[in-house]
């Protein structure tokens, strides 16, 4: 789907839908089709295309392999395939439910969403002709994109309806309010893992054992040598030559096609004095006051000084009521009607608008005009270069695509027919890419796709906006186990880090036992070389307390006559020992903040309800899965 719509989906919608409906919309002619498509699944009679499912799988597999340094086994791949397909099925089930419930998207809503897509805009505004041209260059059409946007907005409508209908019961609100306002008296000390790691020294047996247990972490990256040809809009734009006759011809063509862009309506410069009507019963009094000031203005008093003294328009009063130049559309109708029927120097009023009563003075008239070629020369040249570069870019893409279709494995032939050089990158890594193509995710996905690894040319892959490549892989090398001797220093450091964590946790557990046996915090902290945080009340939101320690201390039992001692592992590897000695309600809790937190709790309830709703839609859907779709 379109990224501009993706960004609006959140929470439970993302949980079920985002992966499933994320078909790519690329704006430089990139075609992501993977070949002839059968359906991957049918949900309530509607087919889910196998290509979009495979593409999502390849993208997520690439991310997983980069995270795991290429170490993804067959079981993990199978689980990922199942998850990706299930995401699509769940998303389609929700779409079906939304349509059955009557959620619809008006043409006005549709145009508003399409207008937010930058690539379909001209000068910041949606342009249908431009949009059609962009989509045609990709072999797409407006109807296809409209259908996708309608589906996404329907999902958003369903999401909003479920969230707005969610609520927390009075009992739930009372309990959560009490919990949110609770404080606990807490003492603790943190035992840093690096402190224990510094004194830990492994013997050969420990190094061997650690290495053998973590072999997958010591693998060479999966690599491939790449040959590629690049299509660059920037390079094409730099090579565009422009002559004055061409620019003049283009100027006349654009002026004929879009005359409004080259014309300026008549503008008028007006000063005004505003008298606001804040209460309808004061209308007559306000009008009378405006009439008095009107008499003083027409009698010859300085209009600007009167505006500074009497005008209630904060935007113009200090400027003597000056509103600057504006065409008729810039002002509300009653005001504009008066301003555009006056002569220069004339004063008129009071004129009534929704803002109150105005006294107007016309300072100047700028007649309607048409921009000349000379006035627009710089803009016309830049626009012409962009237009010509776009034309060349699309034409070159077509030539490359045709050549690649006829020569699916020979990149030299494709480059020669397109008039482009073949470039090379050695040791391109699945983990972080390499060379001039960097670590662009789409390039990595394509480079390690089964088709490219089998020796076929990729389809055009977008590196970034206005830059695409066609890839040919050679010399594919799978991850290989590194020799222990080559990574011994890394293994020892990893063992020490793990051992430090283990020793810190053991020390924290021992500290709890000593506290329970009656040892005092001060002597315990001194013996361990730790910094003690003496007992004081903390809240659930106290950021001075490590988050894991806060969570465990508020989940611990309330102390009944004696402190409750526990230990906890922190996310950074350190460990902590803590004691809870008392519980109380926060005496300084902000009622507004408490109400806000309760509202967040209600929202979380709504999110949980909505996830259950999504699960129900999936369970009730009639689903047929093609067992061979992911082969």
MOUR-V180197 format. One record per backbone hydrogen bond with DSSP energy under -1.0 kcal/mol. NH is the residue of the N-H (numbers start at 1). CO is the residue of the C=O. If there is no record, write none. Layout:
BEGIN
NH,CO
NH,CO
END
This chain:
BEGIN
5,2
6,2
7,3
8,5
9,6
13,10
15,11
16,12
17,13
21,17
23,21
40,48
42,624
43,46
44,622
46,43
48,41
50,38
53,49
54,50
55,51
56,52
57,53
58,54
59,55
60,56
61,57
62,58
63,59
64,60
65,61
66,62
67,63
68,64
70,65
71,68
72,70
77,73
78,74
79,75
80,76
81,77
82,78
83,79
84,80
85,81
86,82
87,83
88,84
89,85
90,86
91,87
92,88
93,89
94,90
95,91
96,92
97,93
98,94
99,95
100,96
101,97
102,99
103,98
110,106
111,107
112,108
113,109
114,110
115,111
116,113
117,114
120,117
121,118
122,125
125,122
127,120
131,127
132,128
133,129
134,130
135,131
136,132
137,133
138,135
139,136
140,135
145,141
146,142
147,143
148,144
149,145
150,146
151,147
152,148
153,149
154,150
155,151
156,152
157,153
158,154
159,155
160,156
161,157
162,158
163,159
164,160
165,161
173,169
174,170
175,171
176,172
177,173
178,174
179,175
180,176
181,177
182,179
183,584
184,538
185,582
186,536
187,579
188,533
189,577
191,575
196,192
197,193
198,194
200,197
207,203
208,204
209,205
210,206
211,207
212,208
213,209
217,214
218,215
220,480
223,477
224,428
225,474
226,425
227,472
228,423
229,470
231,468
233,466
236,232
237,233
238,234
239,235
240,237
247,243
248,244
249,245
250,246
251,247
252,248
253,249
254,250
255,251
256,252
257,253
258,254
261,258
262,259
264,369
267,366
268,326
269,364
271,361
272,321
273,359
275,357
282,279
283,280
286,282
287,283
288,284
289,285
290,286
291,287
292,288
293,289
294,290
295,291
296,292
297,293
298,294
299,295
300,297
301,296
306,302
307,303
308,304
309,305
310,306
311,307
312,274
316,313
317,313
320,317
321,316
323,270
326,268
330,327
331,328
336,332
337,333
338,334
339,335
340,336
341,338
345,362
346,343
348,360
351,358
353,356
356,353
357,275
358,351
359,273
360,348
361,271
362,346
363,269
364,269
366,267
369,264
371,262
376,372
380,376
381,377
382,378
383,379
384,380
385,381
386,382
387,383
388,384
389,385
390,386
391,387
392,388
393,389
394,390
395,391
396,392
397,393
398,394
399,395
400,396
401,397
402,398
403,399
404,400
405,401
406,402
407,403
414,410
415,411
416,412
417,413
418,414
419,415
420,415
423,228
425,226
428,224
429,433
430,222
433,429
434,438
438,435
440,437
444,440
445,441
446,442
447,443
448,444
449,446
453,449
454,450
455,452
456,451
457,408
458,471
461,469
463,467
464,467
467,464
468,231
469,461
470,229
472,227
474,225
477,223
482,218
491,487
492,488
493,489
494,490
495,491
496,492
497,493
498,494
499,495
500,496
501,497
502,498
503,499
504,500
505,501
506,502
507,503
508,504
509,505
510,506
511,507
512,508
513,509
514,510
515,511
516,512
517,513
518,515
519,514
524,520
525,521
526,522
527,523
528,524
530,525
533,188
536,186
538,184
542,539
545,542
550,546
551,547
552,548
553,549
554,550
556,552
564,580
566,578
568,576
570,574
573,570
575,191
576,568
577,189
578,566
579,187
580,564
581,185
584,183
586,181
589,586
594,590
595,591
596,592
597,593
598,594
599,595
600,596
601,597
602,598
603,599
604,600
605,601
606,602
607,603
608,604
609,605
610,606
611,607
612,608
613,609
614,610
615,611
616,612
617,613
618,614
619,615
620,616
624,42
626,40
629,626
631,628
END
